[in-house]
Amino acid sequence: MANNLYEIYKFTPNTPEQNLVADIWLQTKNFVRKFIHYCQSFEVV
């Protein structure tokens, strides 16, 4: 196929700079760690 709709990029394994999901997950974990003591249960967080 000459006209592909998607481009596929190969990233280096275990490279945080290229893994955006790991970055977002780290921010989420830090947020939970920072504010967990304000909540009565983990469901609220």
PDB file with one MODEL, atoms N, CA, C and O in Angstrom:
MODEL        1
ATOM      1  N   MET A   1       0.841  -1.189   0.000  1.00  0.00           N
ATOM      2  CA  MET A   1       0.000   0.000   0.000  1.00  0.00           C
ATOM      3  C   MET A   1       0.882   1.247   0.000  1.00  0.00           C
ATOM      4  O   MET A   1       1.759   1.405   0.850  1.00  0.00           O
ATOM      5  N   ALA A   2       0.645   2.087  -0.922  1.00  0.00           N
ATOM      6  CA  ALA A   2       1.448   3.300  -1.018  1.00  0.00           C
ATOM      7  C   ALA A   2       0.935   4.393  -0.090  1.00  0.00           C
ATOM      8  O   ALA A   2       1.721   5.204   0.399  1.00  0.00           O
ATOM      9  N   ASN A   3      -0.376   4.426   0.161  1.00  0.00           N
ATOM     10  CA  ASN A   3      -0.962   5.478   0.989  1.00  0.00           C
ATOM     11  C   ASN A   3      -1.415   4.917   2.331  1.00  0.00           C
ATOM     12  O   ASN A   3      -2.599   4.645   2.526  1.00  0.00           O
ATOM     13  N   ASN A   4      -0.488   4.748   3.239  1.00  0.00           N
ATOM     14  CA  ASN A   4      -0.833   4.248   4.567  1.00  0.00           C
ATOM     15  C   ASN A   4      -1.464   5.349   5.406  1.00  0.00           C
ATOM     16  O   ASN A   4      -1.069   6.512   5.318  1.00  0.00           O
ATOM     17  N   LEU A   5      -2.435   4.981   6.209  1.00  0.00           N
ATOM     18  CA  LEU A   5      -3.081   5.945   7.094  1.00  0.00           C
ATOM     19  C   LEU A   5      -2.323   6.110   8.407  1.00  0.00           C
ATOM     20  O   LEU A   5      -2.490   7.111   9.105  1.00  0.00           O
ATOM     21  N   TYR A   6      -1.500   5.138   8.737  1.00  0.00           N
ATOM     22  CA  TYR A   6      -0.783   5.146  10.008  1.00  0.00           C
ATOM     23  C   TYR A   6       0.708   5.037   9.768  1.00  0.00           C
ATOM     24  O   TYR A   6       1.157   4.396   8.818  1.00  0.00           O
ATOM     25  N   GLU A   7       1.466   5.668  10.640  1.00  0.00           N
ATOM     26  CA  GLU A   7       2.911   5.508  10.624  1.00  0.00           C
ATOM     27  C   GLU A   7       3.310   4.750  11.877  1.00  0.00           C
ATOM     28  O   GLU A   7       2.808   5.036  12.964  1.00  0.00           O
ATOM     29  N   ILE A   8       4.192   3.804  11.734  1.00  0.00           N
ATOM     30  CA  ILE A   8       4.637   3.003  12.864  1.00  0.00           C
ATOM     31  C   ILE A   8       6.083   3.366  13.168  1.00  0.00           C
ATOM     32  O   ILE A   8       6.940   3.357  12.284  1.00  0.00           O
ATOM     33  N   TYR A   9       6.339   3.684  14.433  1.00  0.00           N
ATOM     34  CA  TYR A   9       7.680   4.025  14.875  1.00  0.00           C
ATOM     35  C   TYR A   9       8.152   2.984  15.871  1.00  0.00           C
ATOM     36  O   TYR A   9       7.400   2.573  16.754  1.00  0.00           O
ATOM     37  N   LYS A  10       9.371   2.568  15.733  1.00  0.00           N
ATOM     38  CA  LYS A  10       9.953   1.640  16.693  1.00  0.00           C
ATOM     39  C   LYS A  10      10.749   2.449  17.712  1.00  0.00           C
ATOM     40  O   LYS A  10      11.662   3.194  17.355  1.00  0.00           O
ATOM     41  N   PHE A  11      10.389   2.293  18.987  1.00  0.00           N
ATOM     42  CA  PHE A  11      11.084   2.984  20.057  1.00  0.00           C
ATOM     43  C   PHE A  11      12.041   2.037  20.750  1.00  0.00           C
ATOM     44  O   PHE A  11      11.863   0.819  20.733  1.00  0.00           O
ATOM     45  N   THR A  12      13.040   2.610  21.348  1.00  0.00           N
ATOM     46  CA  THR A  12      13.979   1.833  22.136  1.00  0.00           C
ATOM     47  C   THR A  12      13.254   1.299  23.365  1.00  0.00           C
ATOM     48  O   THR A  12      12.537   2.056  24.018  1.00  0.00           O
ATOM     49  N   PRO A  13      13.415   0.030  23.703  1.00  0.00           N
ATOM     50  CA  PRO A  13      12.729  -0.500  24.890  1.00  0.00           C
ATOM     51  C   PRO A  13      13.257   0.131  26.174  1.00  0.00           C
ATOM     52  O   PRO A  13      14.445   0.434  26.290  1.00  0.00           O
ATOM     53  N   ASN A  14      12.363   0.323  27.128  1.00  0.00           N
ATOM     54  CA  ASN A  14      12.700   0.862  28.454  1.00  0.00           C
ATOM     55  C   ASN A  14      13.309   2.258  28.390  1.00  0.00           C
ATOM     56  O   ASN A  14      14.251   2.564  29.121  1.00  0.00           O
ATOM     57  N   THR A  15      12.776   3.093  27.522  1.00  0.00           N
ATOM     58  CA  THR A  15      13.241   4.470  27.414  1.00  0.00           C
ATOM     59  C   THR A  15      12.123   5.401  27.865  1.00  0.00           C
ATOM     60  O   THR A  15      11.180   5.629  27.107  1.00  0.00           O
ATOM     61  N   PRO A  16      12.201   5.944  29.081  1.00  0.00           N
ATOM     62  CA  PRO A  16      11.118   6.790  29.598  1.00  0.00           C
ATOM     63  C   PRO A  16      10.856   8.037  28.755  1.00  0.00           C
ATOM     64  O   PRO A  16       9.725   8.520  28.702  1.00  0.00           O
ATOM     65  N   GLU A  17      11.882   8.555  28.101  1.00  0.00           N
ATOM     66  CA  GLU A  17      11.704   9.767  27.292  1.00  0.00           C
ATOM     67  C   GLU A  17      10.765   9.529  26.113  1.00  0.00           C
ATOM     68  O   GLU A  17      10.147  10.469  25.613  1.00  0.00           O
ATOM     69  N   GLN A  18      10.658   8.294  25.671  1.00  0.00           N
ATOM     70  CA  GLN A  18       9.822   7.975  24.518  1.00  0.00           C
ATOM     71  C   GLN A  18       8.494   7.347  24.911  1.00  0.00           C
ATOM     72  O   GLN A  18       7.643   7.122  24.050  1.00  0.00           O
ATOM     73  N   ASN A  19       8.302   7.063  26.182  1.00  0.00           N
ATOM     74  CA  ASN A  19       7.098   6.374  26.633  1.00  0.00           C
ATOM     75  C   ASN A  19       6.186   7.359  27.364  1.00  0.00           C
ATOM     76  O   ASN A  19       6.355   7.586  28.562  1.00  0.00           O
ATOM     77  N   LEU A  20       5.233   7.938  26.659  1.00  0.00           N
ATOM     78  CA  LEU A  20       4.350   8.948  27.243  1.00  0.00           C
ATOM     79  C   LEU A  20       3.399   8.359  28.273  1.00  0.00           C
ATOM     80  O   LEU A  20       3.035   9.037  29.234  1.00  0.00           O
ATOM     81  N   VAL A  21       2.994   7.123  28.091  1.00  0.00           N
ATOM     82  CA  VAL A  21       2.075   6.487  29.037  1.00  0.00           C
ATOM     83  C   VAL A  21       2.739   6.351  30.402  1.00  0.00           C
ATOM     84  O   VAL A  21       2.096   6.584  31.425  1.00  0.00           O
ATOM     85  N   ALA A  22       3.996   5.982  30.430  1.00  0.00           N
ATOM     86  CA  ALA A  22       4.720   5.862  31.699  1.00  0.00           C
ATOM     87  C   ALA A  22       4.821   7.215  32.384  1.00  0.00           C
ATOM     88  O   ALA A  22       4.749   7.296  33.610  1.00  0.00           O
ATOM     89  N   ASP A  23       4.987   8.272  31.609  1.00  0.00           N
ATOM     90  CA  ASP A  23       5.042   9.629  32.166  1.00  0.00           C
ATOM     91  C   ASP A  23       3.723  10.003  32.834  1.00  0.00           C
ATOM     92  O   ASP A  23       3.714  10.526  33.949  1.00  0.00           O
ATOM     93  N   ILE A  24       2.621   9.737  32.161  1.00  0.00           N
ATOM     94  CA  ILE A  24       1.298  10.050  32.708  1.00  0.00           C
ATOM     95  C   ILE A  24       1.025   9.203  33.943  1.00  0.00           C
ATOM     96  O   ILE A  24       0.488   9.705  34.931  1.00  0.00           O
ATOM     97  N   TRP A  25       1.385   7.935  33.899  1.00  0.00           N
ATOM     98  CA  TRP A  25       1.178   7.044  35.041  1.00  0.00           C
ATOM     99  C   TRP A  25       1.989   7.528  36.243  1.00  0.00           C
ATOM    100  O   TRP A  25       1.492   7.483  37.368  1.00  0.00           O
ATOM    101  N   LEU A  26       3.214   7.986  36.036  1.00  0.00           N
ATOM    102  CA  LEU A  26       4.046   8.504  37.120  1.00  0.00           C
ATOM    103  C   LEU A  26       3.406   9.740  37.747  1.00  0.00           C
ATOM    104  O   LEU A  26       3.395   9.872  38.971  1.00  0.00           O
ATOM    105  N   GLN A  27       2.878  10.636  36.935  1.00  0.00           N
ATOM    106  CA  GLN A  27       2.203  11.823  37.456  1.00  0.00           C
ATOM    107  C   GLN A  27       0.969  11.437  38.268  1.00  0.00           C
ATOM    108  O   GLN A  27       0.695  12.039  39.306  1.00  0.00           O
ATOM    109  N   THR A  28       0.229  10.442  37.801  1.00  0.00           N
ATOM    110  CA  THR A  28      -0.956   9.973  38.516  1.00  0.00           C
ATOM    111  C   THR A  28      -0.579   9.382  39.865  1.00  0.00           C
ATOM    112  O   THR A  28      -1.217   9.682  40.874  1.00  0.00           O
ATOM    113  N   LYS A  29       0.450   8.546  39.891  1.00  0.00           N
ATOM    114  CA  LYS A  29       0.889   7.940  41.153  1.00  0.00           C
ATOM    115  C   LYS A  29       1.366   9.006  42.133  1.00  0.00           C
ATOM    116  O   LYS A  29       1.084   8.914  43.328  1.00  0.00           O
ATOM    117  N   ASN A  30       2.081  10.010  41.647  1.00  0.00           N
ATOM    118  CA  ASN A  30       2.543  11.086  42.522  1.00  0.00           C
ATOM    119  C   ASN A  30       1.373  11.889  43.076  1.00  0.00           C
ATOM    120  O   ASN A  30       1.397  12.299  44.236  1.00  0.00           O
ATOM    121  N   PHE A  31       0.349  12.116  42.258  1.00  0.00           N
ATOM    122  CA  PHE A  31      -0.841  12.826  42.719  1.00  0.00           C
ATOM    123  C   PHE A  31      -1.538  12.051  43.829  1.00  0.00           C
ATOM    124  O   PHE A  31      -1.918  12.623  44.851  1.00  0.00           O
ATOM    125  N   VAL A  32      -1.704  10.748  43.624  1.00  0.00           N
ATOM    126  CA  VAL A  32      -2.360   9.908  44.633  1.00  0.00           C
ATOM    127  C   VAL A  32      -1.552   9.907  45.923  1.00  0.00           C
ATOM    128  O   VAL A  32      -2.119  10.027  47.009  1.00  0.00           O
ATOM    129  N   ARG A  33      -0.247   9.772  45.816  1.00  0.00           N
ATOM    130  CA  ARG A  33       0.606   9.783  47.011  1.00  0.00           C
ATOM    131  C   ARG A  33       0.495  11.099  47.771  1.00  0.00           C
ATOM    132  O   ARG A  33       0.551  11.118  49.000  1.00  0.00           O
ATOM    133  N   LYS A  34       0.339  12.188  47.043  1.00  0.00           N
ATOM    134  CA  LYS A  34       0.288  13.512  47.663  1.00  0.00           C
ATOM    135  C   LYS A  34      -1.039  13.763  48.380  1.00  0.00           C
ATOM    136  O   LYS A  34      -1.057  14.422  49.419  1.00  0.00           O
ATOM    137  N   PHE A  35      -2.151  13.247  47.841  1.00  0.00           N
ATOM    138  CA  PHE A  35      -3.469  13.592  48.358  1.00  0.00           C
ATOM    139  C   PHE A  35      -4.224  12.440  49.013  1.00  0.00           C
ATOM    140  O   PHE A  35      -5.376  12.623  49.406  1.00  0.00           O
ATOM    141  N   ILE A  36      -3.625  11.275  49.142  1.00  0.00           N
ATOM    142  CA  ILE A  36      -4.333  10.116  49.688  1.00  0.00           C
ATOM    143  C   ILE A  36      -4.749  10.343  51.139  1.00  0.00           C
ATOM    144  O   ILE A  36      -5.775   9.816  51.571  1.00  0.00           O
ATOM    145  N   HIS A  37      -3.982  11.109  51.890  1.00  0.00           N
ATOM    146  CA  HIS A  37      -4.308  11.309  53.304  1.00  0.00           C
ATOM    147  C   HIS A  37      -5.539  12.199  53.507  1.00  0.00           C
ATOM    148  O   HIS A  37      -6.063  12.255  54.620  1.00  0.00           O
ATOM    149  N   TYR A  38      -6.014  12.889  52.478  1.00  0.00           N
ATOM    150  CA  TYR A  38      -7.220  13.702  52.582  1.00  0.00           C
ATOM    151  C   TYR A  38      -8.496  12.881  52.406  1.00  0.00           C
ATOM    152  O   TYR A  38      -9.588  13.390  52.660  1.00  0.00           O
ATOM    153  N   CYS A  39      -8.384  11.645  51.985  1.00  0.00           N
ATOM    154  CA  CYS A  39      -9.547  10.833  51.649  1.00  0.00           C
ATOM    155  C   CYS A  39      -9.786   9.737  52.677  1.00  0.00           C
ATOM    156  O   CYS A  39      -8.854   9.245  53.313  1.00  0.00           O
ATOM    157  N   GLN A  40     -11.046   9.367  52.828  1.00  0.00           N
ATOM    158  CA  GLN A  40     -11.416   8.295  53.740  1.00  0.00           C
ATOM    159  C   GLN A  40     -11.158   6.919  53.128  1.00  0.00           C
ATOM    160  O   GLN A  40     -10.899   5.957  53.851  1.00  0.00           O
ATOM    161  N   SER A  41     -11.227   6.822  51.807  1.00  0.00           N
ATOM    162  CA  SER A  41     -10.991   5.550  51.131  1.00  0.00           C
ATOM    163  C   SER A  41     -10.321   5.816  49.790  1.00  0.00           C
ATOM    164  O   SER A  41     -10.305   6.944  49.297  1.00  0.00           O
ATOM    165  N   PHE A  42      -9.777   4.772  49.221  1.00  0.00           N
ATOM    166  CA  PHE A  42      -9.102   4.913  47.934  1.00  0.00           C
ATOM    167  C   PHE A  42     -10.092   5.196  46.809  1.00  0.00           C
ATOM    168  O   PHE A  42      -9.707   5.758  45.784  1.00  0.00           O
ATOM    169  N   GLU A  43     -11.349   4.820  46.978  1.00  0.00           N
ATOM    170  CA  GLU A  43     -12.365   5.068  45.951  1.00  0.00           C
ATOM    171  C   GLU A  43     -12.541   6.556  45.693  1.00  0.00           C
ATOM    172  O   GLU A  43     -12.822   6.961  44.565  1.00  0.00           O
ATOM    173  N   VAL A  44     -12.379   7.370  46.721  1.00  0.00           N
ATOM    174  CA  VAL A  44     -12.538   8.811  46.579  1.00  0.00           C
ATOM    175  C   VAL A  44     -11.433   9.383  45.704  1.00  0.00           C
ATOM    176  O   VAL A  44     -11.669  10.300  44.918  1.00  0.00           O
ATOM    177  N   VAL A  45     -10.245   8.850  45.836  1.00  0.00           N
ATOM    178  CA  VAL A  45      -9.111   9.330  45.057  1.00  0.00           C
ATOM    179  C   VAL A  45      -9.337   8.986  43.606  1.00  0.00           C
ATOM    180  O   VAL A  45      -8.500   9.299  42.759  1.00  0.00           O
TER     181      VAL A  45
ENDMDL
END
